[in-house]
Amino acid sequence: MLNERVRVEVPDWLRKAKNIISPATGVVVWETDKAVLLEIDNRKIWLPKSQIKIEYLGYTPGASNTKPIKLNKPHVEKLRVEFEVEGTIKHKYGYEEKLLRFRGRKTKYKAIVKDGRLVAIVSRRYKLIPNEDVRKEVLKLAFEKGFQVAERHSLWRLYFFLCKGDTGVMVSNSVDGSIALRVDAVVSLDGDVFIPATGNIVQNIYRKHTENLKIAGLSEAIDEVYEASKKFRSLIDGLFKYKVRDYSEQLKTLLEPLPEIYTKGVISRFYASGTIKDLFEEIARRIWASNTEIETKRAYYRHLNNIILAMGVVDLI
């Protein structure tokens, strides 16, 4: 609750990154489903809930004076455009596709609307696949194939993680045209950290056929990509052959594209006796714990996966 005193315990890497002690006592300034903004020693610090232990201590005199930070919003230029609707295609779940005209002329675009709310303006060629249909099919297939399921969503995007032990698949879809229905191989750490096989690593583990995927093809795609996830796991495990101290300079270069919050202190932490697998999985945990969109995490994992290619692990299995 806002303005409530709390006691938090944070892991060592996060303590160092935020320059705080653990355990620490502070006041809740703002809170979301995934993170909490605390005032600790007159500093305001965001902490990911998945990485901390938090104990709520109640209110104290004067705490009510603590208010959420007011951010100065930059000036944003706005442009208002009116389209005419040529025709409407109705779908289940309250979706509609409205074919757009501008100044009486046909355009290449249509509006996706759900329950009267604009979702996005997309190409007329865009094929709408409702998240509700994807959810229904994925849950059915997960039950039939014996997968454990975790679900994440972000506005109009939907993600399912189907795993058996530490390998599995990620099924993604959106209704706003931002991502297409697709299946990616993933490796799970600790049961709640998911590393997708993205970037150039993909061509080394499976025949990528999930482009232009339809719901009818999900079962076959999940089967193929799940088998590929086992190879992806083997690639990550192969990094244990390499000591961090022997490749510290190369690692500095490989990690440059990643924000410092994910890499700060990680080489020195594992320099004495750690392996590159230890380093890889530590950075993967930090990325997953960040309060960012899954598509942003996917981009960061693409850079992280380059370590596997750089070390030549692909050639060893």
C-alpha positions as CSV (number, residue, x, y, z in Angstrom):
1,M,0.0,0.0,0.0
2,L,1.2,3.5,-0.7
3,N,3.0,5.3,2.1
4,E,3.3,2.1,4.1
5,R,6.6,1.2,5.8
6,V,8.3,-2.0,4.5
7,R,11.3,-4.1,5.1
8,V,12.9,-5.6,2.1
9,E,15.6,-8.2,1.5
10,V,17.3,-8.1,-2.0
11,P,19.8,-10.5,-3.7
12,D,23.4,-9.6,-3.7
13,W,23.6,-8.5,-7.4
14,L,20.6,-6.2,-7.0
15,R,21.9,-4.8,-3.7
16,K,25.1,-3.8,-5.5
17,A,23.3,-2.5,-8.6
18,K,21.1,-0.3,-6.5
19,N,23.7,0.6,-3.9
20,I,21.5,-0.3,-0.9
21,I,21.9,-2.5,2.2
22,S,19.9,-5.7,2.7
23,P,17.7,-5.9,4.6
24,A,16.6,-2.3,4.2
25,T,13.6,-0.3,5.5
26,G,11.7,2.2,3.5
27,V,8.4,3.7,2.5
28,V,6.2,2.6,-0.5
29,V,6.0,5.6,-2.9
30,W,4.4,3.7,-5.8
31,E,3.5,0.1,-6.7
32,T,2.7,-1.9,-9.8
33,D,2.0,-5.6,-10.3
34,K,5.7,-6.3,-11.0
35,A,7.7,-3.6,-9.1
36,V,7.6,-1.3,-6.1
37,L,9.1,2.2,-5.8
38,L,10.6,2.7,-2.4
39,E,12.0,5.7,-0.6
40,I,15.1,4.4,1.2
41,D,17.5,6.8,2.9
42,N,16.0,9.8,1.0
43,R,16.4,8.0,-2.3
44,K,13.6,6.7,-4.5
45,I,14.5,3.2,-5.9
46,W,12.5,0.8,-8.1
47,L,12.8,-2.9,-7.1
48,P,11.4,-5.9,-9.0
49,K,9.0,-7.8,-6.8
50,S,10.1,-11.2,-8.3
51,Q,13.6,-10.7,-6.9
52,I,12.9,-9.3,-3.4
53,K,11.3,-10.4,-0.1
54,I,9.0,-7.7,1.2
55,E,7.4,-7.3,4.6
56,Y,4.8,-4.6,5.1
57,L,5.2,-3.0,8.5
58,G,2.2,-0.6,8.6
59,Y,2.0,3.2,8.6
60,T,4.0,5.7,10.7
61,P,3.4,9.3,11.6
62,G,4.5,11.6,8.8
63,A,4.5,8.8,6.2
64,S,1.3,10.2,4.7
65,N,3.4,13.2,3.5
66,T,5.3,10.9,1.1
67,K,3.8,11.3,-2.3
68,P,4.4,9.5,-5.6
69,I,7.0,11.1,-7.9
70,K,5.5,13.5,-10.4
71,L,7.3,13.1,-13.7
72,N,7.5,16.1,-16.1
73,K,5.8,14.9,-19.3
74,P,7.5,16.1,-22.5
75,H,5.5,18.1,-25.0
76,V,4.0,15.7,-27.6
77,E,2.6,17.0,-30.9
78,K,-0.8,15.5,-31.7
79,L,-2.3,15.0,-35.1
80,R,-6.0,14.2,-35.4
81,V,-7.2,12.4,-38.6
82,E,-10.7,11.3,-39.5
83,F,-11.3,8.3,-41.7
84,E,-14.5,7.1,-43.3
85,V,-15.5,3.4,-42.8
86,E,-16.0,1.6,-46.1
87,G,-17.3,-1.5,-44.4
88,T,-17.1,-3.5,-41.1
89,I,-16.2,-7.2,-40.6
90,K,-17.5,-8.5,-37.3
91,H,-15.8,-11.3,-35.4
92,K,-16.5,-13.1,-32.1
93,Y,-15.3,-11.8,-28.8
94,G,-16.3,-8.3,-29.7
95,Y,-13.6,-7.7,-32.4
96,E,-14.4,-5.7,-35.6
97,E,-12.3,-4.9,-38.6
98,K,-13.2,-1.6,-40.1
99,L,-12.0,-1.0,-43.7
100,L,-10.8,2.6,-43.9
101,R,-11.2,5.3,-46.6
102,F,-9.6,8.8,-46.5
103,R,-11.2,11.7,-48.3
104,G,-13.4,9.3,-50.2
105,R,-10.5,7.1,-51.4
106,K,-9.8,3.5,-50.5
107,T,-6.7,3.1,-48.3
108,K,-4.5,0.0,-47.6
109,Y,-5.5,0.1,-44.0
110,K,-8.1,-1.1,-41.6
111,A,-8.8,-0.5,-37.9
112,I,-9.0,-3.3,-35.4
113,V,-11.6,-2.5,-32.8
114,K,-12.6,-4.5,-29.7
115,D,-15.8,-3.7,-27.8
116,G,-15.8,-0.3,-29.3
117,R,-12.2,0.5,-28.4
118,L,-9.6,1.1,-31.0
119,V,-6.8,-1.5,-30.9
120,A,-4.7,-0.6,-33.8
121,I,-4.6,0.5,-37.4
122,V,-3.0,-2.2,-39.6
123,S,-2.6,-3.3,-43.2
124,R,-5.7,-4.8,-44.8
125,R,-3.5,-7.9,-45.4
126,Y,-3.1,-8.4,-41.6
127,K,-4.9,-11.6,-40.5
128,L,-6.5,-11.2,-37.1
129,I,-6.1,-14.2,-34.8
130,P,-7.9,-13.5,-31.5
131,N,-5.9,-14.0,-28.3
132,E,-9.0,-15.8,-26.9
133,D,-8.7,-18.5,-29.6
134,V,-5.0,-18.9,-29.0
135,R,-5.5,-19.2,-25.3
136,K,-8.1,-21.9,-25.8
137,E,-5.9,-23.9,-28.2
138,V,-2.7,-23.6,-26.2
139,L,-4.3,-24.7,-22.9
140,K,-5.8,-27.7,-24.7
141,L,-2.5,-28.7,-26.3
142,A,-0.6,-28.1,-23.0
143,F,-2.9,-30.5,-21.2
144,E,-2.7,-33.1,-24.0
145,K,1.1,-32.9,-24.2
146,G,1.8,-32.7,-20.5
147,F,3.2,-29.2,-20.2
148,Q,3.2,-26.9,-17.2
149,V,1.8,-23.6,-18.2
150,A,2.6,-20.0,-17.3
151,E,0.8,-17.0,-18.9
152,R,1.9,-13.4,-19.3
153,H,0.1,-10.6,-21.1
154,S,0.7,-7.0,-22.0
155,L,-2.2,-5.0,-23.3
156,W,-3.0,-6.6,-26.6
157,R,-0.1,-9.2,-26.5
158,L,-0.3,-12.7,-25.1
159,Y,2.5,-15.1,-24.1
160,F,2.3,-18.7,-22.9
161,F,5.3,-20.6,-21.6
162,L,4.9,-24.4,-21.9
163,C,7.6,-26.3,-20.1
164,K,8.6,-29.8,-19.0
165,G,11.4,-29.4,-16.4
166,D,13.8,-26.8,-17.7
167,T,12.9,-26.9,-21.4
168,G,9.9,-25.8,-23.3
169,V,8.3,-23.3,-25.8
170,M,6.9,-19.8,-25.8
171,V,3.8,-19.2,-27.8
172,S,3.2,-15.5,-28.6
173,N,0.4,-13.6,-30.3
174,S,-1.1,-10.2,-30.5
175,V,-4.3,-8.6,-31.9
176,D,-2.7,-5.2,-32.7
177,G,-0.2,-6.3,-35.4
178,S,2.9,-5.9,-33.2
179,I,3.7,-9.6,-33.2
180,A,2.5,-12.5,-35.2
181,L,1.5,-15.9,-33.8
182,R,4.8,-17.7,-33.3
183,V,6.5,-20.4,-31.3
184,D,10.0,-20.1,-29.8
185,A,12.2,-22.5,-27.9
186,V,12.9,-21.5,-24.3
187,V,14.9,-22.7,-21.4
188,S,13.6,-22.2,-17.9
189,L,15.7,-21.3,-14.9
190,D,14.3,-21.8,-11.4
191,G,10.9,-22.5,-12.9
192,D,10.1,-18.8,-13.5
193,V,12.9,-17.3,-15.6
194,F,12.4,-18.0,-19.3
195,I,15.3,-17.6,-21.9
196,P,14.0,-17.6,-25.5
197,A,16.1,-18.8,-28.4
198,T,16.3,-15.7,-30.4
199,G,18.6,-14.2,-33.0
200,N,21.2,-16.1,-35.0
201,I,21.1,-19.0,-32.5
202,V,17.7,-20.1,-34.0
203,Q,19.1,-21.5,-37.3
204,N,21.4,-23.7,-35.3
205,I,18.7,-25.5,-33.4
206,Y,15.7,-26.0,-35.6
207,R,14.1,-25.5,-39.0
208,K,12.2,-22.3,-38.5
209,H,8.8,-22.8,-40.0
210,T,6.6,-20.9,-37.6
211,E,6.3,-17.8,-39.8
212,N,2.7,-17.2,-41.0
213,L,1.6,-19.7,-38.4
214,K,-2.1,-20.5,-38.0
215,I,-3.8,-22.0,-35.0
216,A,-4.3,-25.3,-36.9
217,G,-0.5,-25.5,-37.1
218,L,0.3,-24.9,-33.4
219,S,0.5,-28.6,-32.4
220,E,3.1,-29.5,-34.9
221,A,5.1,-26.3,-34.3
222,I,5.1,-26.9,-30.5
223,D,6.3,-30.4,-31.0
224,E,9.2,-29.4,-33.3
225,V,10.3,-26.4,-31.3
226,Y,10.1,-28.3,-28.0
227,E,12.6,-30.8,-29.3
228,A,14.8,-27.9,-30.3
229,S,14.6,-26.5,-26.8
230,K,16.5,-29.5,-25.6
231,K,19.4,-28.6,-27.9
232,F,19.2,-25.0,-26.7
233,R,19.6,-26.3,-23.2
234,S,22.6,-28.3,-24.3
235,L,24.1,-25.2,-25.9
236,I,23.8,-23.3,-22.6
237,D,25.2,-26.2,-20.6
238,G,28.1,-26.3,-23.0
239,L,29.3,-22.9,-21.6
240,F,30.4,-24.6,-18.4
241,K,33.6,-25.7,-20.3
242,Y,34.8,-22.1,-20.3
243,K,36.2,-20.1,-17.4
244,V,35.3,-16.5,-17.1
245,R,38.9,-15.5,-16.2
246,D,40.2,-16.9,-19.5
247,Y,37.8,-14.9,-21.7
248,S,37.2,-11.7,-19.6
249,E,38.2,-9.3,-22.4
250,Q,36.1,-11.0,-25.0
251,L,33.1,-11.1,-22.6
252,K,33.4,-7.3,-22.1
253,T,33.0,-6.8,-25.8
254,L,30.2,-9.3,-26.1
255,L,28.2,-7.7,-23.3
256,E,28.6,-4.1,-24.5
257,P,25.2,-4.0,-26.3
258,L,23.4,-4.8,-23.0
259,P,22.4,-2.1,-20.5
260,E,24.8,-1.9,-17.6
261,I,22.1,-2.8,-15.1
262,Y,22.3,-6.4,-16.4
263,T,26.0,-6.7,-16.6
264,K,27.5,-4.5,-13.8
265,G,29.9,-6.5,-11.7
266,V,29.1,-9.8,-13.3
267,I,32.5,-10.5,-14.7
268,S,34.3,-9.7,-11.5
269,R,31.8,-11.8,-9.5
270,F,32.6,-15.0,-11.5
271,Y,36.2,-14.2,-12.4
272,A,37.9,-16.3,-9.8
273,S,36.3,-19.7,-10.4
274,G,33.0,-19.1,-12.3
275,T,32.2,-20.4,-15.7
276,I,30.6,-18.6,-18.6
277,K,27.5,-20.6,-18.0
278,D,27.3,-19.1,-14.5
279,L,27.7,-15.6,-16.0
280,F,25.1,-16.3,-18.8
281,E,22.5,-17.5,-16.4
282,E,23.0,-14.7,-14.0
283,I,22.5,-12.1,-16.7
284,A,19.5,-14.0,-17.9
285,R,17.9,-13.8,-14.4
286,R,18.6,-10.0,-14.3
287,I,17.0,-9.5,-17.7
288,W,13.9,-11.5,-16.7
289,A,13.6,-9.6,-13.4
290,S,13.5,-6.2,-15.1
291,N,10.3,-4.3,-15.3
292,T,10.3,-4.3,-19.1
293,E,8.1,-5.7,-21.9
294,I,8.8,-9.2,-23.0
295,E,9.6,-8.0,-26.5
296,T,12.3,-5.8,-24.9
297,K,13.6,-8.8,-22.9
298,R,13.6,-10.8,-26.2
299,A,15.9,-8.2,-27.8
300,Y,18.3,-8.4,-24.8
301,Y,18.3,-12.2,-24.9
302,R,19.2,-12.0,-28.6
303,H,22.5,-10.2,-27.6
304,L,23.0,-12.6,-24.7
305,N,22.7,-15.6,-26.9
306,N,25.5,-14.3,-29.1
307,I,27.8,-15.6,-26.3
308,I,27.0,-19.1,-27.3
309,L,27.9,-18.5,-30.9
310,A,31.1,-16.6,-30.0
311,M,32.3,-19.4,-27.8
312,G,31.8,-22.0,-30.5
313,V,29.6,-24.2,-28.4
314,V,27.4,-25.0,-31.4
315,D,30.3,-26.9,-32.9
316,L,30.7,-29.1,-29.9
317,I,27.4,-30.8,-29.7
